[in-house]
């Protein structure tokens, strides 16, 4: 079955017990995951895990590069980073 990539997703995660996506400030962010979302021939949109990172800088860079390379949008699902831009933090410059 062929898959058509439709988006790159960057999510904040919490690893206490079962790994969960952090949607608001009720959970502590303990890392970041990058996923590639694609539509299968059947019409189902499934996400494939690409990588986990402890910090946002490398995760954002990978997600952004994948989006550019595949010409698909990047969706950032990180509550505290709605205005994050690479290079604006020490962490991003060190990555």
N, CA, C and O atoms as a CHARMM CRD file, in Angstrom:
* protein
*
  380
    1    1 UNK  N      0.83400  -1.18800   0.00000 PROA 1      0.00000
    2    1 UNK  CA     0.00000   0.00000   0.00000 PROA 1      0.00000
    3    1 UNK  C      0.87300   1.24300   0.00000 PROA 1      0.00000
    4    1 UNK  O      1.81800   1.33700   0.78400 PROA 1      0.00000
    5    2 UNK  N      0.57000   2.19000  -0.86400 PROA 2      0.00000
    6    2 UNK  CA     1.33700   3.42900  -0.87000 PROA 2      0.00000
    7    2 UNK  C      0.75900   4.40400   0.14600 PROA 2      0.00000
    8    2 UNK  O     -0.43300   4.39000   0.45200 PROA 2      0.00000
    9    3 UNK  N      1.64700   5.25100   0.65600 PROA 3      0.00000
   10    3 UNK  CA     1.24100   6.25600   1.63100 PROA 3      0.00000
   11    3 UNK  C      1.58100   7.62700   1.07300 PROA 3      0.00000
   12    3 UNK  O      2.62700   7.80700   0.44900 PROA 3      0.00000
   13    4 UNK  N      0.69900   8.59500   1.29700 PROA 4      0.00000
   14    4 UNK  CA     0.91800   9.96600   0.86600 PROA 4      0.00000
   15    4 UNK  C      1.15900  10.82100   2.10800 PROA 4      0.00000
   16    4 UNK  O      0.22400  11.04400   2.87700 PROA 4      0.00000
   17    5 UNK  N      2.40200  11.31500   2.33200 PROA 5      0.00000
   18    5 UNK  CA     2.66500  12.16600   3.49800 PROA 5      0.00000
   19    5 UNK  C      1.82000  13.43300   3.43800 PROA 5      0.00000
   20    5 UNK  O      1.71300  14.06700   2.38900 PROA 5      0.00000
   21    6 UNK  N      1.21900  13.80200   4.57800 PROA 6      0.00000
   22    6 UNK  CA     0.39400  15.00700   4.61200 PROA 6      0.00000
   23    6 UNK  C      0.85400  16.01700   5.65100 PROA 6      0.00000
   24    6 UNK  O      0.49600  17.19100   5.55200 PROA 6      0.00000
   25    7 UNK  N      1.63700  15.60100   6.64800 PROA 7      0.00000
   26    7 UNK  CA     2.09400  16.54400   7.66900 PROA 7      0.00000
   27    7 UNK  C      3.21200  15.93800   8.50200 PROA 7      0.00000
   28    7 UNK  O      3.31900  14.72100   8.65600 PROA 7      0.00000
   29    8 UNK  N      4.04400  16.83400   9.03400 PROA 8      0.00000
   30    8 UNK  CA     5.02400  16.46500  10.05000 PROA 8      0.00000
   31    8 UNK  C      4.47500  17.02400  11.35500 PROA 8      0.00000
   32    8 UNK  O      4.03400  18.17300  11.39800 PROA 8      0.00000
   33    9 UNK  N      4.49500  16.22800  12.41700 PROA 9      0.00000
   34    9 UNK  CA     3.96500  16.67300  13.70300 PROA 9      0.00000
   35    9 UNK  C      5.05500  16.64500  14.76000 PROA 9      0.00000
   36    9 UNK  O      5.80800  15.67800  14.87100 PROA 9      0.00000
   37   10 UNK  N      5.12900  17.71900  15.53200 PROA 10     0.00000
   38   10 UNK  CA     6.05100  17.83600  16.65600 PROA 10     0.00000
   39   10 UNK  C      5.20500  17.92500  17.90900 PROA 10     0.00000
   40   10 UNK  O      4.39600  18.84200  18.05100 PROA 10     0.00000
   41   11 UNK  N      5.38400  16.97300  18.82600 PROA 11     0.00000
   42   11 UNK  CA     4.56300  16.91200  20.03100 PROA 11     0.00000
   43   11 UNK  C      5.42400  16.94600  21.28000 PROA 11     0.00000
   44   11 UNK  O      6.51600  16.38000  21.31300 PROA 11     0.00000
   45   12 UNK  N      4.91800  17.62000  22.31000 PROA 12     0.00000
   46   12 UNK  CA     5.53200  17.56100  23.63300 PROA 12     0.00000
   47   12 UNK  C      5.01700  16.29300  24.30200 PROA 12     0.00000
   48   12 UNK  O      3.83900  15.95700  24.18600 PROA 12     0.00000
   49   13 UNK  N      5.91200  15.58400  25.01000 PROA 13     0.00000
   50   13 UNK  CA     5.48900  14.33700  25.64800 PROA 13     0.00000
   51   13 UNK  C      5.84600  14.31500  27.12800 PROA 13     0.00000
   52   13 UNK  O      6.77100  14.99200  27.57500 PROA 13     0.00000
   53   14 UNK  N      5.09100  13.52400  27.87100 PROA 14     0.00000
   54   14 UNK  CA     5.31600  13.25300  29.28300 PROA 14     0.00000
   55   14 UNK  C      5.51500  11.75500  29.39700 PROA 14     0.00000
   56   14 UNK  O      4.69900  10.97800  28.90100 PROA 14     0.00000
   57   15 UNK  N      6.60900  11.33900  30.05600 PROA 15     0.00000
   58   15 UNK  CA     6.94900   9.91000  30.10700 PROA 15     0.00000
   59   15 UNK  C      6.65800   9.25400  31.45600 PROA 15     0.00000
   60   15 UNK  O      7.16800   8.16600  31.72300 PROA 15     0.00000
   61   16 UNK  N      5.86000   9.87700  32.30400 PROA 16     0.00000
   62   16 UNK  CA     5.53300   9.27200  33.59700 PROA 16     0.00000
   63   16 UNK  C      4.52400   8.15600  33.36200 PROA 16     0.00000
   64   16 UNK  O      3.38300   8.40800  32.97400 PROA 16     0.00000
   65   17 UNK  N      4.95600   6.92500  33.60000 PROA 17     0.00000
   66   17 UNK  CA     4.08000   5.78700  33.31300 PROA 17     0.00000
   67   17 UNK  C      3.98900   5.60000  31.82000 PROA 17     0.00000
   68   17 UNK  O      4.99700   5.33800  31.16400 PROA 17     0.00000
   69   18 UNK  N      2.80300   5.73000  31.27700 PROA 18     0.00000
   70   18 UNK  CA     2.58800   5.61300  29.83300 PROA 18     0.00000
   71   18 UNK  C      2.89400   6.95900  29.16800 PROA 18     0.00000
   72   18 UNK  O      2.48800   8.00300  29.67900 PROA 18     0.00000
   73   19 UNK  N      3.59600   6.94600  28.05100 PROA 19     0.00000
   74   19 UNK  CA     3.91900   8.18600  27.34500 PROA 19     0.00000
   75   19 UNK  C      2.63600   8.85300  26.86300 PROA 19     0.00000
   76   19 UNK  O      1.78700   8.22000  26.23600 PROA 19     0.00000
   77   20 UNK  N      2.51100  10.16100  27.17300 PROA 20     0.00000
   78   20 UNK  CA     1.32200  10.91500  26.79900 PROA 20     0.00000
   79   20 UNK  C      1.72300  12.19500  26.08300 PROA 20     0.00000
   80   20 UNK  O      2.79300  12.74900  26.33700 PROA 20     0.00000
   81   21 UNK  N      0.87200  12.65400  25.20000 PROA 21     0.00000
   82   21 UNK  CA     1.07800  13.95000  24.55800 PROA 21     0.00000
   83   21 UNK  C      0.62700  15.02700  25.53200 PROA 21     0.00000
   84   21 UNK  O     -0.43900  14.91500  26.13800 PROA 21     0.00000
   85   22 UNK  N      1.43200  16.06700  25.68300 PROA 22     0.00000
   86   22 UNK  CA     1.09800  17.17800  26.57300 PROA 22     0.00000
   87   22 UNK  C      0.31600  18.20800  25.76300 PROA 22     0.00000
   88   22 UNK  O      0.85700  18.81700  24.84000 PROA 22     0.00000
   89   23 UNK  N     -0.94500  18.40100  26.10600 PROA 23     0.00000
   90   23 UNK  CA    -1.80700  19.35900  25.39700 PROA 23     0.00000
   91   23 UNK  C     -1.95500  20.67900  26.15500 PROA 23     0.00000
   92   23 UNK  O     -2.27100  21.70500  25.55100 PROA 23     0.00000
   93   24 UNK  N     -1.72900  20.66200  27.46800 PROA 24     0.00000
   94   24 UNK  CA    -1.83300  21.88000  28.27200 PROA 24     0.00000
   95   24 UNK  C     -0.82600  21.79300  29.40600 PROA 24     0.00000
   96   24 UNK  O      0.00400  20.88300  29.42400 PROA 24     0.00000
   97   25 UNK  N     -0.88200  22.71600  30.34600 PROA 25     0.00000
   98   25 UNK  CA     0.12400  22.76700  31.40900 PROA 25     0.00000
   99   25 UNK  C     -0.15200  21.80800  32.56200 PROA 25     0.00000
  100   25 UNK  O      0.55200  21.86600  33.57100 PROA 25     0.00000
  101   26 UNK  N     -1.14400  20.92900  32.45400 PROA 26     0.00000
  102   26 UNK  CA    -1.42900  19.99600  33.54400 PROA 26     0.00000
  103   26 UNK  C     -0.38700  18.88300  33.64100 PROA 26     0.00000
  104   26 UNK  O     -0.26200  18.25500  34.69200 PROA 26     0.00000
  105   27 UNK  N      0.36000  18.62700  32.57200 PROA 27     0.00000
  106   27 UNK  CA     1.43500  17.63100  32.57600 PROA 27     0.00000
  107   27 UNK  C      2.76900  18.31900  32.32700 PROA 27     0.00000
  108   27 UNK  O      2.84400  19.30400  31.59300 PROA 27     0.00000
  109   28 UNK  N      3.81500  17.79300  32.94200 PROA 28     0.00000
  110   28 UNK  CA     5.15700  18.31000  32.73100 PROA 28     0.00000
  111   28 UNK  C      5.71100  17.78500  31.41300 PROA 28     0.00000
  112   28 UNK  O      5.59700  16.59700  31.11300 PROA 28     0.00000
  113   29 UNK  N      6.31000  18.67600  30.62900 PROA 29     0.00000
  114   29 UNK  CA     6.94200  18.25900  29.37700 PROA 29     0.00000
  115   29 UNK  C      8.27300  17.60400  29.71100 PROA 29     0.00000
  116   29 UNK  O      9.11700  18.20500  30.37700 PROA 29     0.00000
  117   30 UNK  N      8.46200  16.36400  29.24800 PROA 30     0.00000
  118   30 UNK  CA     9.69200  15.62100  29.51700 PROA 30     0.00000
  119   30 UNK  C     10.42400  15.24100  28.23900 PROA 30     0.00000
  120   30 UNK  O     11.39800  14.49000  28.28700 PROA 30     0.00000
  121   31 UNK  N      9.97800  15.74000  27.11400 PROA 31     0.00000
  122   31 UNK  CA    10.63100  15.44300  25.84900 PROA 31     0.00000
  123   31 UNK  C      9.74100  15.81400  24.68500 PROA 31     0.00000
  124   31 UNK  O      8.64700  16.35100  24.85900 PROA 31     0.00000
  125   32 UNK  N     10.23300  15.51500  23.49100 PROA 32     0.00000
  126   32 UNK  CA     9.53200  15.89300  22.26600 PROA 32     0.00000
  127   32 UNK  C      9.62300  14.75500  21.26000 PROA 32     0.00000
  128   32 UNK  O     10.66500  14.11200  21.13300 PROA 32     0.00000
  129   33 UNK  N      8.53200  14.51000  20.54800 PROA 33     0.00000
  130   33 UNK  CA     8.48700  13.45800  19.53200 PROA 33     0.00000
  131   33 UNK  C      8.15900  14.06500  18.17800 PROA 33     0.00000
  132   33 UNK  O      7.38600  15.01700  18.07600 PROA 33     0.00000
  133   34 UNK  N      8.76000  13.49500  17.13900 PROA 34     0.00000
  134   34 UNK  CA     8.48500  13.90100  15.76400 PROA 34     0.00000
  135   34 UNK  C      7.79600  12.72200  15.07600 PROA 34     0.00000
  136   34 UNK  O      8.26300  11.58500  15.14700 PROA 34     0.00000
  137   35 UNK  N      6.67800  13.01500  14.40900 PROA 35     0.00000
  138   35 UNK  CA     5.89900  12.00900  13.68500 PROA 35     0.00000
  139   35 UNK  C      5.68200  12.45800  12.24800 PROA 35     0.00000
  140   35 UNK  O      5.65800  13.65400  11.96000 PROA 35     0.00000
  141   36 UNK  N      5.52700  11.50400  11.36000 PROA 36     0.00000
  142   36 UNK  CA     5.13900  11.77600   9.98100 PROA 36     0.00000
  143   36 UNK  C      3.73300  11.22200   9.79900 PROA 36     0.00000
  144   36 UNK  O      3.51200  10.02100   9.95100 PROA 36     0.00000
  145   37 UNK  N      2.78400  12.09400   9.47400 PROA 37     0.00000
  146   37 UNK  CA     1.40600  11.65800   9.25400 PROA 37     0.00000
  147   37 UNK  C      1.20600  11.44800   7.75500 PROA 37     0.00000
  148   37 UNK  O      1.56900  12.29800   6.94200 PROA 37     0.00000
  149   38 UNK  N      0.62700  10.30700   7.40700 PROA 38     0.00000
  150   38 UNK  CA     0.41100   9.96700   6.00000 PROA 38     0.00000
  151   38 UNK  C     -0.96300   9.33000   5.82600 PROA 38     0.00000
  152   38 UNK  O     -1.50300   8.71800   6.74700 PROA 38     0.00000
  153   39 UNK  N     -1.51000   9.48700   4.63800 PROA 39     0.00000
  154   39 UNK  CA    -2.79200   8.86900   4.29700 PROA 39     0.00000
  155   39 UNK  C     -2.50400   7.61600   3.48400 PROA 39     0.00000
  156   39 UNK  O     -1.78300   7.65500   2.48700 PROA 39     0.00000
  157   40 UNK  N     -3.07800   6.50800   3.92600 PROA 40     0.00000
  158   40 UNK  CA    -2.92400   5.24000   3.20200 PROA 40     0.00000
  159   40 UNK  C     -3.93800   5.16900   2.06400 PROA 40     0.00000
  160   40 UNK  O     -4.87200   5.96800   2.00800 PROA 40     0.00000
  161   41 UNK  N     -3.75400   4.22200   1.17000 PROA 41     0.00000
  162   41 UNK  CA    -4.66200   4.04500   0.03000 PROA 41     0.00000
  163   41 UNK  C     -6.10300   3.84000   0.49400 PROA 41     0.00000
  164   41 UNK  O     -7.04300   4.19900  -0.21500 PROA 41     0.00000
  165   42 UNK  N     -6.27500   3.26400   1.68000 PROA 42     0.00000
  166   42 UNK  CA    -7.61600   3.02300   2.22300 PROA 42     0.00000
  167   42 UNK  C     -8.28300   4.30300   2.71100 PROA 42     0.00000
  168   42 UNK  O     -9.48300   4.31400   2.98500 PROA 42     0.00000
  169   43 UNK  N     -7.50200   5.39100   2.82300 PROA 43     0.00000
  170   43 UNK  CA    -8.04900   6.65400   3.31100 PROA 43     0.00000
  171   43 UNK  C     -7.74000   6.93500   4.76900 PROA 43     0.00000
  172   43 UNK  O     -8.01400   8.03200   5.25600 PROA 43     0.00000
  173   44 UNK  N     -7.17200   5.96100   5.47800 PROA 44     0.00000
  174   44 UNK  CA    -6.81100   6.17000   6.87600 PROA 44     0.00000
  175   44 UNK  C     -5.58100   7.06400   6.98000 PROA 44     0.00000
  176   44 UNK  O     -4.61700   6.89600   6.23200 PROA 44     0.00000
  177   45 UNK  N     -5.62000   8.01300   7.91000 PROA 45     0.00000
  178   45 UNK  CA    -4.45800   8.86600   8.17300 PROA 45     0.00000
  179   45 UNK  C     -3.75600   8.32200   9.41200 PROA 45     0.00000
  180   45 UNK  O     -4.30300   8.37300  10.51300 PROA 45     0.00000
  181   46 UNK  N     -2.56000   7.80800   9.23300 PROA 46     0.00000
  182   46 UNK  CA    -1.80400   7.20500  10.32200 PROA 46     0.00000
  183   46 UNK  C     -0.51600   7.97400  10.55200 PROA 46     0.00000
  184   46 UNK  O      0.06100   8.53000   9.61800 PROA 46     0.00000
  185   47 UNK  N     -0.06500   8.00200  11.80700 PROA 47     0.00000
  186   47 UNK  CA     1.18900   8.67400  12.14100 PROA 47     0.00000
  187   47 UNK  C      2.27100   7.62900  12.38200 PROA 47     0.00000
  188   47 UNK  O      2.03300   6.60900  13.02900 PROA 47     0.00000
  189   48 UNK  N      3.45600   7.89400  11.85800 PROA 48     0.00000
  190   48 UNK  CA     4.61500   7.03500  12.05900 PROA 48     0.00000
  191   48 UNK  C      5.63300   7.79300  12.88700 PROA 48     0.00000
  192   48 UNK  O      6.02600   8.90700  12.54000 PROA 48     0.00000
  193   49 UNK  N      6.06100   7.18100  13.99000 PROA 49     0.00000
  194   49 UNK  CA     7.05900   7.80400  14.85200 PROA 49     0.00000
  195   49 UNK  C      8.38600   7.89300  14.11300 PROA 49     0.00000
  196   49 UNK  O      8.80600   6.93900  13.45800 PROA 49     0.00000
  197   50 UNK  N      9.05100   9.05700  14.22200 PROA 50     0.00000
  198   50 UNK  CA    10.34800   9.26400  13.59000 PROA 50     0.00000
  199   50 UNK  C     11.45400   9.31000  14.64100 PROA 50     0.00000
  200   50 UNK  O     12.45000   8.59800  14.51400 PROA 50     0.00000
  201   51 UNK  N     11.29400  10.14600  15.68800 PROA 51     0.00000
  202   51 UNK  CA    12.36300  10.30000  16.68100 PROA 51     0.00000
  203   51 UNK  C     11.84000  10.96800  17.94400 PROA 51     0.00000
  204   51 UNK  O     10.83300  11.67600  17.91800 PROA 51     0.00000
  205   52 UNK  N     12.54400  10.73100  19.05700 PROA 52     0.00000
  206   52 UNK  CA    12.30600  11.41600  20.32700 PROA 52     0.00000
  207   52 UNK  C     13.53900  12.22400  20.67900 PROA 52     0.00000
  208   52 UNK  O     14.66300  11.81800  20.38400 PROA 52     0.00000
  209   53 UNK  N     13.32500  13.36600  21.31000 PROA 53     0.00000
  210   53 UNK  CA    14.41600  14.22500  21.77700 PROA 53     0.00000
  211   53 UNK  C     14.08700  14.72200  23.17400 PROA 53     0.00000
  212   53 UNK  O     12.91900  14.85300  23.54000 PROA 53     0.00000
  213   54 UNK  N     15.13300  14.99800  23.95400 PROA 54     0.00000
  214   54 UNK  CA    14.93900  15.56100  25.28700 PROA 54     0.00000
  215   54 UNK  C     14.67700  17.05800  25.23200 PROA 54     0.00000
  216   54 UNK  O     14.02500  17.60400  26.12100 PROA 54     0.00000
  217   55 UNK  N     15.18200  17.73400  24.19100 PROA 55     0.00000
  218   55 UNK  CA    15.05300  19.18200  24.08100 PROA 55     0.00000
  219   55 UNK  C     14.36600  19.56600  22.77000 PROA 55     0.00000
  220   55 UNK  O     14.34200  18.79500  21.81100 PROA 55     0.00000
  221   56 UNK  N     13.81300  20.77200  22.75600 PROA 56     0.00000
  222   56 UNK  CA    13.02200  21.21400  21.60900 PROA 56     0.00000
  223   56 UNK  C     13.87200  21.55900  20.38700 PROA 56     0.00000
  224   56 UNK  O     13.42100  21.34700  19.26100 PROA 56     0.00000
  225   57 UNK  N     15.07500  22.07800  20.56900 PROA 57     0.00000
  226   57 UNK  CA    15.89300  22.53800  19.44700 PROA 57     0.00000
  227   57 UNK  C     16.08800  21.50100  18.35400 PROA 57     0.00000
  228   57 UNK  O     15.68600  21.73700  17.21400 PROA 57     0.00000
  229   58 UNK  N     16.69700  20.34800  18.66800 PROA 58     0.00000
  230   58 UNK  CA    16.90700  19.32700  17.63400 PROA 58     0.00000
  231   58 UNK  C     15.59500  18.75000  17.09300 PROA 58     0.00000
  232   58 UNK  O     15.50500  18.42000  15.91000 PROA 58     0.00000
  233   59 UNK  N     14.59000  18.63000  17.94500 PROA 59     0.00000
  234   59 UNK  CA    13.29300  18.10200  17.50100 PROA 59     0.00000
  235   59 UNK  C     12.66600  19.03900  16.47500 PROA 59     0.00000
  236   59 UNK  O     12.15900  18.59600  15.44500 PROA 59     0.00000
  237   60 UNK  N     12.70400  20.33900  16.76600 PROA 60     0.00000
  238   60 UNK  CA    12.12600  21.31900  15.84500 PROA 60     0.00000
  239   60 UNK  C     12.88900  21.33200  14.52400 PROA 60     0.00000
  240   60 UNK  O     12.28800  21.39200  13.45100 PROA 60     0.00000
  241   61 UNK  N     14.21100  21.27600  14.60800 PROA 61     0.00000
  242   61 UNK  CA    15.02600  21.29800  13.38900 PROA 61     0.00000
  243   61 UNK  C     14.71100  20.10300  12.48800 PROA 61     0.00000
  244   61 UNK  O     14.55000  20.26200  11.27700 PROA 61     0.00000
  245   62 UNK  N     14.62200  18.91000  13.07400 PROA 62     0.00000
  246   62 UNK  CA    14.29400  17.72500  12.27800 PROA 62     0.00000
  247   62 UNK  C     12.90800  17.85900  11.65600 PROA 62     0.00000
  248   62 UNK  O     12.72900  17.61000  10.46400 PROA 62     0.00000
  249   63 UNK  N     11.92900  18.25300  12.47000 PROA 63     0.00000
  250   63 UNK  CA    10.55700  18.37800  11.97700 PROA 63     0.00000
  251   63 UNK  C     10.47000  19.41000  10.85100 PROA 63     0.00000
  252   63 UNK  O      9.80600  19.18200   9.84000 PROA 63     0.00000
  253   64 UNK  N     11.14200  20.53800  11.03400 PROA 64     0.00000
  254   64 UNK  CA    11.12100  21.58500  10.01000 PROA 64     0.00000
  255   64 UNK  C     11.77400  21.10100   8.71100 PROA 64     0.00000
  256   64 UNK  O     11.25100  21.34200   7.62300 PROA 64     0.00000
  257   65 UNK  N     12.90200  20.42700   8.82800 PROA 65     0.00000
  258   65 UNK  CA    13.60000  19.92200   7.63800 PROA 65     0.00000
  259   65 UNK  C     12.78000  18.86800   6.90000 PROA 65     0.00000
  260   65 UNK  O     12.74400  18.85600   5.66900 PROA 65     0.00000
  261   66 UNK  N     12.12100  17.98300   7.64900 PROA 66     0.00000
  262   66 UNK  CA    11.25300  16.98300   7.01100 PROA 66     0.00000
  263   66 UNK  C     10.11600  17.65700   6.24700 PROA 66     0.00000
  264   66 UNK  O      9.80100  17.28400   5.11700 PROA 66     0.00000
  265   67 UNK  N      9.50700  18.65600   6.88600 PROA 67     0.00000
  266   67 UNK  CA     8.41200  19.37400   6.23900 PROA 67     0.00000
  267   67 UNK  C      8.85000  20.03600   4.94300 PROA 67     0.00000
  268   67 UNK  O      8.13900  19.98900   3.93900 PROA 67     0.00000
  269   68 UNK  N     10.03400  20.65700   4.97300 PROA 68     0.00000
  270   68 UNK  CA    10.55500  21.31500   3.77400 PROA 68     0.00000
  271   68 UNK  C     10.89700  20.28500   2.70100 PROA 68     0.00000
  272   68 UNK  O     10.53500  20.45100   1.53600 PROA 68     0.00000
  273   69 UNK  N     11.59500  19.22300   3.09600 PROA 69     0.00000
  274   69 UNK  CA    12.01500  18.20500   2.12700 PROA 69     0.00000
  275   69 UNK  C     10.82800  17.52400   1.45000 PROA 69     0.00000
  276   69 UNK  O     10.88200  17.20500   0.26200 PROA 69     0.00000
  277   70 UNK  N      9.76100  17.30500   2.20800 PROA 70     0.00000
  278   70 UNK  CA     8.59100  16.61700   1.66100 PROA 70     0.00000
  279   70 UNK  C      7.51900  17.58200   1.15100 PROA 70     0.00000
  280   70 UNK  O      6.49500  17.15600   0.61500 PROA 70     0.00000
  281   71 UNK  N      7.76300  18.89200   1.32200 PROA 71     0.00000
  282   71 UNK  CA     6.80900  19.93000   0.90600 PROA 71     0.00000
  283   71 UNK  C      5.43600  19.72100   1.54000 PROA 71     0.00000
  284   71 UNK  O      4.40500  19.77100   0.86900 PROA 71     0.00000
  285   72 UNK  N      5.45400  19.48100   2.86700 PROA 72     0.00000
  286   72 UNK  CA     4.21700  19.30200   3.63200 PROA 72     0.00000
  287   72 UNK  C      4.28300  20.18100   4.87400 PROA 72     0.00000
  288   72 UNK  O      5.37600  20.55000   5.30600 PROA 72     0.00000
  289   73 UNK  N      3.12900  20.52600   5.46100 PROA 73     0.00000
  290   73 UNK  CA     3.12500  21.42200   6.61300 PROA 73     0.00000
  291   73 UNK  C      3.68400  20.78000   7.87800 PROA 73     0.00000
  292   73 UNK  O      3.63700  19.56200   8.05600 PROA 73     0.00000
  293   74 UNK  N      4.21400  21.63400   8.74900 PROA 74     0.00000
  294   74 UNK  CA     4.67200  21.24000  10.08000 PROA 74     0.00000
  295   74 UNK  C      3.61200  21.67500  11.07700 PROA 74     0.00000
  296   74 UNK  O      3.24000  22.84800  11.12300 PROA 74     0.00000
  297   75 UNK  N      3.12600  20.73300  11.87500 PROA 75     0.00000
  298   75 UNK  CA     2.16400  21.02900  12.92800 PROA 75     0.00000
  299   75 UNK  C      2.88400  20.92100  14.26100 PROA 75     0.00000
  300   75 UNK  O      3.38700  19.85300  14.61000 PROA 75     0.00000
  301   76 UNK  N      2.93700  22.03200  15.01900 PROA 76     0.00000
  302   76 UNK  CA     3.61200  22.04700  16.31500 PROA 76     0.00000
  303   76 UNK  C      2.54900  21.93100  17.39400 PROA 76     0.00000
  304   76 UNK  O      1.72600  22.82900  17.56800 PROA 76     0.00000
  305   77 UNK  N      2.57400  20.81100  18.12200 PROA 77     0.00000
  306   77 UNK  CA     1.60200  20.54400  19.18500 PROA 77     0.00000
  307   77 UNK  C      2.30400  20.63300  20.53400 PROA 77     0.00000
  308   77 UNK  O      2.33300  19.67000  21.30000 PROA 77     0.00000
  309   78 UNK  N      2.87000  21.81000  20.81000 PROA 78     0.00000
  310   78 UNK  CA     3.62400  22.04800  22.03600 PROA 78     0.00000
  311   78 UNK  C      3.04100  23.29400  22.68500 PROA 78     0.00000
  312   78 UNK  O      3.22800  24.39600  22.16900 PROA 78     0.00000
  313   79 UNK  N      2.32900  23.14500  23.82300 PROA 79     0.00000
  314   79 UNK  CA     1.59400  24.26800  24.41700 PROA 79     0.00000
  315   79 UNK  C      2.43100  25.52600  24.65400 PROA 79     0.00000
  316   79 UNK  O      1.99300  26.62500  24.31500 PROA 79     0.00000
  317   80 UNK  N      3.61200  25.38400  25.22400 PROA 80     0.00000
  318   80 UNK  CA     4.39600  26.56600  25.59200 PROA 80     0.00000
  319   80 UNK  C      5.19500  27.14200  24.43100 PROA 80     0.00000
  320   80 UNK  O      5.88400  28.14700  24.60600 PROA 80     0.00000
  321   81 UNK  N      5.12100  26.53700  23.25800 PROA 81     0.00000
  322   81 UNK  CA     5.95600  26.97500  22.13600 PROA 81     0.00000
  323   81 UNK  C      5.15900  27.47600  20.94200 PROA 81     0.00000
  324   81 UNK  O      5.58700  27.31600  19.79900 PROA 81     0.00000
  325   82 UNK  N      4.02700  28.07000  21.19100 PROA 82     0.00000
  326   82 UNK  CA     3.22600  28.56200  20.07200 PROA 82     0.00000
  327   82 UNK  C      3.99000  29.56700  19.22300 PROA 82     0.00000
  328   82 UNK  O      3.74100  29.68700  18.02300 PROA 82     0.00000
  329   83 UNK  N      4.92400  30.29400  19.84600 PROA 83     0.00000
  330   83 UNK  CA     5.67500  31.30400  19.09600 PROA 83     0.00000
  331   83 UNK  C      7.14200  30.92400  18.94900 PROA 83     0.00000
  332   83 UNK  O      7.96700  31.78500  18.64600 PROA 83     0.00000
  333   84 UNK  N      7.49000  29.64500  19.15800 PROA 84     0.00000
  334   84 UNK  CA     8.88800  29.21400  19.06100 PROA 84     0.00000
  335   84 UNK  C      9.40800  29.39900  17.64900 PROA 84     0.00000
  336   84 UNK  O      8.76100  29.01300  16.67500 PROA 84     0.00000
  337   85 UNK  N     10.58900  29.99600  17.55500 PROA 85     0.00000
  338   85 UNK  CA    11.27600  30.11700  16.27400 PROA 85     0.00000
  339   85 UNK  C     12.71500  29.69200  16.50000 PROA 85     0.00000
  340   85 UNK  O     13.35100  30.16500  17.44100 PROA 85     0.00000
  341   86 UNK  N     13.24500  28.81100  15.65900 PROA 86     0.00000
  342   86 UNK  CA    14.61300  28.34400  15.85100 PROA 86     0.00000
  343   86 UNK  C     15.58500  29.50900  15.86400 PROA 86     0.00000
  344   86 UNK  O     15.44000  30.47200  15.11100 PROA 86     0.00000
  345   87 UNK  N     16.58600  29.40200  16.74100 PROA 87     0.00000
  346   87 UNK  CA    17.59700  30.44700  16.84400 PROA 87     0.00000
  347   87 UNK  C     17.26100  31.49000  17.88700 PROA 87     0.00000
  348   87 UNK  O     18.10100  32.33800  18.18900 PROA 87     0.00000
  349   88 UNK  N     16.04400  31.45800  18.45800 PROA 88     0.00000
  350   88 UNK  CA    15.66400  32.43300  19.47000 PROA 88     0.00000
  351   88 UNK  C     16.05300  32.00500  20.87200 PROA 88     0.00000
  352   88 UNK  O     15.89100  32.77600  21.81800 PROA 88     0.00000
  353   89 UNK  N     16.56200  30.79300  21.02400 PROA 89     0.00000
  354   89 UNK  CA    16.94800  30.32700  22.35300 PROA 89     0.00000
  355   89 UNK  C     18.36800  29.79100  22.30600 PROA 89     0.00000
  356   89 UNK  O     18.85900  29.40100  21.24700 PROA 89     0.00000
  357   90 UNK  N     19.01900  29.77400  23.45000 PROA 90     0.00000
  358   90 UNK  CA    20.36400  29.22000  23.55000 PROA 90     0.00000
  359   90 UNK  C     20.35100  27.76700  23.12500 PROA 90     0.00000
  360   90 UNK  O     21.25600  27.31000  22.42700 PROA 90     0.00000
  361   91 UNK  N     19.32800  27.03900  23.54400 PROA 91     0.00000
  362   91 UNK  CA    19.22100  25.61500  23.23300 PROA 91     0.00000
  363   91 UNK  C     19.23300  25.37200  21.73100 PROA 91     0.00000
  364   91 UNK  O     19.92500  24.47100  21.25900 PROA 91     0.00000
  365   92 UNK  N     18.48500  26.15300  20.98100 PROA 92     0.00000
  366   92 UNK  CA    18.42100  25.95100  19.53500 PROA 92     0.00000
  367   92 UNK  C     19.76600  26.25300  18.88300 PROA 92     0.00000
  368   92 UNK  O     20.15000  25.58600  17.92200 PROA 92     0.00000
  369   93 UNK  N     20.49000  27.25500  19.39800 PROA 93     0.00000
  370   93 UNK  CA    21.78800  27.59200  18.82500 PROA 93     0.00000
  371   93 UNK  C     22.82300  26.53000  19.13500 PROA 93     0.00000
  372   93 UNK  O     23.73100  26.30500  18.33500 PROA 93     0.00000
  373   94 UNK  N     22.70600  25.86400  20.29200 PROA 94     0.00000
  374   94 UNK  CA    23.67400  24.84100  20.68300 PROA 94     0.00000
  375   94 UNK  C     23.44700  23.53900  19.94600 PROA 94     0.00000
  376   94 UNK  O     24.37000  22.73400  19.81900 PROA 94     0.00000
  377   95 UNK  N     22.23100  23.31500  19.45400 PROA 95     0.00000
  378   95 UNK  CA    21.88200  22.02800  18.82500 PROA 95     0.00000
  379   95 UNK  C     22.58700  21.79600  17.52500 PROA 95     0.00000
  380   95 UNK  O     22.38700  20.76000  16.89100 PROA 95     0.00000
